[in-house]
Amino acid sequence: MNAPQFWVDTSRCTGCAACLIACQDRAALGDSAWLRIISHEMGAFPLVRVAFEIVHCWHCQEPSCVAVCPVEALAQTPEGWVRLDGEACIGCGACIEACPYQCLQMGEDVVATKCDGCADWVAQGHSPVCVNACPMRALGFGALPSRPVSIAADTAYDLGTRPRVERLIRR
């Protein structure tokens, strides 16, 4: 299997939360969420708009969370997924502080929790559930779609961890 590769077309997201709900349902998270949708208000009246940013664990190539875990509850699999062993986690919170994308959180049982990338589902040839649920096809997994010249990659999103996501933005 190739390493996980997500992409997000930021111009397509409408903030509908279908991705978030699908993730919560698959992982039985209840009111918790491994995925966040952040809204950004821009402009001034009468030219206002809202843009949405989808954030979840991008299974970084150089994950800062793995490096700081004192009990090795976090590890990177040979396939590239960043895995969390909840039974090994001691709940120290070092991983939560280390993630520049704020993708880990403390669960109700006082151990860290995070997106698993639907790795089991992906191994069966499917895309992660957040990708499948997106009605606007703002989220993708695998090869990047051909993109018009007006779309560019957002290189500012890499905060030193080499996230496995390509964020496409309008020029």
C-alpha positions as CSV (number, residue, x, y, z in Angstrom):
1,M,0.0,0.0,0.0
2,N,1.2,3.5,-0.7
3,A,1.5,6.0,2.1
4,P,-1.7,7.8,2.9
5,Q,-2.3,11.0,0.9
6,F,-5.2,13.3,1.5
7,W,-6.1,16.4,-0.4
8,V,-8.5,19.2,0.3
9,D,-10.0,21.6,-2.2
10,T,-10.6,24.6,0.1
11,S,-12.8,26.3,-2.5
12,R,-15.3,23.4,-2.5
13,C,-16.0,23.0,1.2
14,T,-19.4,24.4,2.3
15,G,-19.1,23.6,6.0
16,C,-21.9,21.1,5.8
17,A,-20.2,18.8,8.4
18,A,-21.1,15.5,6.5
19,C,-17.4,14.5,6.9
20,L,-17.5,15.2,10.6
21,I,-20.7,13.2,11.2
22,A,-19.5,10.3,9.1
23,C,-16.3,10.2,11.2
24,Q,-18.1,10.4,14.5
25,D,-20.5,7.6,13.4
26,R,-17.8,5.2,12.1
27,A,-15.6,5.6,15.2
28,A,-18.5,5.8,17.6
29,L,-17.2,9.0,19.0
30,G,-20.5,10.4,20.4
31,D,-20.1,14.1,20.8
32,S,-16.3,14.0,20.4
33,A,-14.8,14.5,17.0
34,W,-11.5,13.7,15.4
35,L,-12.2,16.1,12.6
36,R,-12.8,19.9,12.9
37,I,-14.3,22.4,10.5
38,I,-13.0,25.9,11.1
39,S,-14.8,28.8,9.5
40,H,-13.0,31.9,8.4
41,E,-15.0,35.1,7.8
42,M,-13.4,37.4,5.3
43,G,-14.1,40.7,3.7
44,A,-16.3,43.6,4.7
45,F,-19.9,44.5,4.0
46,P,-21.2,44.2,1.3
47,L,-18.4,41.8,0.0
48,V,-18.3,39.2,2.8
49,R,-17.7,35.5,2.5
50,V,-17.0,32.5,4.7
51,A,-14.3,29.9,3.9
52,F,-14.0,26.5,5.7
53,E,-11.0,24.6,6.7
54,I,-11.1,20.9,7.3
55,V,-8.6,19.7,9.9
56,H,-7.9,16.2,11.1
57,C,-4.8,14.0,11.5
58,W,-2.9,14.1,8.2
59,H,-0.6,11.2,9.3
60,C,2.5,13.4,8.9
61,Q,5.7,12.0,7.5
62,E,7.6,13.5,10.4
63,P,5.0,13.4,13.2
64,S,5.9,15.5,16.2
65,C,3.4,13.6,18.3
66,V,5.3,10.3,17.9
67,A,8.6,11.9,18.8
68,V,7.4,13.2,22.2
69,C,5.4,10.2,23.5
70,P,7.3,8.9,26.5
71,V,5.7,5.4,26.4
72,E,5.6,4.9,22.6
73,A,1.8,4.8,22.5
74,L,2.1,6.6,19.2
75,A,3.9,5.0,16.3
76,Q,4.1,5.3,12.5
77,T,3.2,2.1,10.7
78,P,5.3,0.9,7.7
79,E,2.3,2.1,5.5
80,G,2.7,5.6,6.9
81,W,-0.3,5.8,9.3
82,V,0.2,7.4,12.6
83,R,-1.3,5.0,15.1
84,L,-2.3,5.5,18.7
85,D,-2.4,2.6,21.1
86,G,-4.9,3.8,23.7
87,E,-4.1,1.0,26.1
88,A,-0.4,2.1,26.2
89,C,-1.3,5.8,26.5
90,I,-0.7,7.3,30.0
91,G,-2.6,10.5,29.3
92,C,0.3,12.8,29.8
93,G,-0.8,15.1,27.0
94,A,2.6,15.6,25.4
95,C,1.3,14.5,22.0
96,I,-1.6,17.0,22.2
97,E,0.8,19.9,22.9
98,A,3.3,18.7,20.2
99,C,0.8,18.5,17.3
100,P,0.8,21.8,15.4
101,Y,-2.6,21.1,13.9
102,Q,-4.3,20.3,17.2
103,C,-5.4,16.9,15.9
104,L,-5.1,14.9,19.1
105,Q,-7.4,15.3,22.1
106,M,-7.9,13.9,25.5
107,G,-10.7,11.3,25.5
108,E,-13.3,10.7,28.2
109,D,-11.1,7.9,29.6
110,V,-8.2,10.4,30.0
111,V,-6.1,8.9,27.3
112,A,-5.3,10.6,24.0
113,T,-7.4,9.9,20.9
114,K,-7.0,10.8,17.3
115,C,-8.0,10.0,13.7
116,D,-7.0,6.6,12.6
117,G,-7.3,7.5,8.9
118,C,-9.8,4.6,8.5
119,A,-6.7,2.6,7.7
120,D,-8.6,-0.7,8.0
121,W,-11.2,0.6,5.5
122,V,-8.5,2.0,3.2
123,A,-6.7,-1.4,3.3
124,Q,-9.9,-2.9,1.7
125,G,-9.6,-0.4,-1.2
126,H,-12.0,2.3,0.1
127,S,-11.4,5.9,0.8
128,P,-11.7,7.2,4.4
129,V,-15.3,7.8,5.5
130,C,-14.8,11.6,5.7
131,V,-13.8,11.6,2.0
132,N,-16.7,9.3,1.0
133,A,-19.2,11.5,2.9
134,C,-18.3,14.8,1.3
135,P,-21.0,15.8,-1.1
136,M,-18.9,18.6,-2.6
137,R,-15.9,16.4,-3.1
138,A,-13.8,18.9,-1.2
139,L,-11.9,16.0,0.5
140,G,-10.0,13.5,-1.4
141,F,-7.7,10.6,-0.8
142,G,-5.0,9.2,-3.1
143,A,-4.0,10.7,-6.4
144,L,-4.6,14.4,-6.8
145,P,-7.3,15.3,-9.3
146,S,-6.3,17.3,-12.4
147,R,-6.7,20.9,-11.4
148,P,-7.3,24.0,-13.4
149,V,-4.6,26.6,-13.5
150,S,-6.5,28.8,-11.0
151,I,-5.8,26.2,-8.2
152,A,-2.4,26.1,-6.4
153,A,-1.0,24.0,-3.6
154,D,-0.9,25.7,-0.2
155,T,2.7,25.1,1.0
156,A,2.3,27.3,4.1
157,Y,0.3,24.5,5.7
158,D,3.5,22.4,6.4
159,L,4.5,23.3,9.9
160,G,7.6,21.2,9.9
161,T,5.9,17.8,10.1
162,R,5.4,17.1,6.4
163,P,1.7,16.4,6.6
164,R,0.3,14.0,4.1
165,V,-2.3,16.5,2.8
166,E,-2.3,18.7,-0.3
167,R,-4.4,21.8,0.3
168,L,-5.6,23.3,-2.9
169,I,-6.4,27.0,-2.9
170,R,-7.8,29.5,-5.4
171,R,-5.2,31.9,-6.6
